[in-house]
Amino acid sequence: MQNTDYSDAEILREVYRWKTLFFPKNMVDLATKISGGDQSVLEELPGMVGGC
């Protein structure tokens, strides 16, 4: 991105915020894989907000 005062880390943080908002199942899946937690809770989450 050009002409911005954001650092690369700040841009990446904002991208993950938006991905978490619109794709909650994918982001929770990623977090549970990283932490080694139980993935059975993913059955209750929507795959995508809005369901195009």
C-alpha positions as CSV (number, residue, x, y, z in Angstrom):
1,M,0.0,0.0,0.0
2,Q,1.3,3.4,-0.9
3,N,0.8,6.7,0.8
4,T,-0.1,5.4,4.3
5,D,1.3,5.9,7.7
6,Y,0.6,2.3,8.8
7,S,3.4,-0.1,9.3
8,D,3.3,-3.6,7.8
9,A,2.4,-5.0,11.2
10,E,-0.5,-2.6,11.6
11,I,-1.9,-3.5,8.2
12,L,-1.6,-7.2,8.9
13,R,-3.4,-6.7,12.2
14,E,-6.3,-4.9,10.5
15,V,-6.5,-7.6,7.8
16,Y,-6.9,-10.3,10.5
17,R,-9.6,-8.2,12.2
18,W,-11.6,-8.1,9.0
19,K,-11.1,-11.8,8.3
20,T,-12.2,-12.6,11.8
21,L,-15.4,-10.6,11.3
22,F,-16.4,-12.0,8.0
23,F,-15.0,-15.6,8.2
24,P,-15.3,-16.6,11.9
25,K,-15.1,-20.3,11.4
26,N,-11.9,-20.1,9.4
27,M,-10.1,-17.9,12.0
28,V,-11.2,-20.0,15.0
29,D,-10.0,-23.1,13.2
30,L,-6.7,-21.4,12.6
31,A,-6.4,-20.4,16.3
32,T,-7.3,-23.8,17.6
33,K,-4.8,-25.5,15.3
34,I,-2.1,-23.1,16.6
35,S,-3.0,-23.7,20.2
36,G,-3.6,-27.4,19.9
37,G,-7.2,-27.1,21.3
38,D,-10.4,-29.0,20.6
39,Q,-11.9,-28.3,17.2
40,S,-15.3,-29.8,17.9
41,V,-16.7,-26.4,18.7
42,L,-16.4,-25.4,15.1
43,E,-19.6,-27.2,14.1
44,E,-21.6,-24.4,15.8
45,L,-20.0,-21.5,14.0
46,P,-21.1,-20.0,10.7
47,G,-18.7,-20.5,7.8
48,M,-19.1,-17.0,6.4
49,V,-21.2,-14.0,7.4
50,G,-23.9,-13.2,4.9
51,G,-23.6,-16.6,3.0
52,C,-23.2,-15.4,-0.6
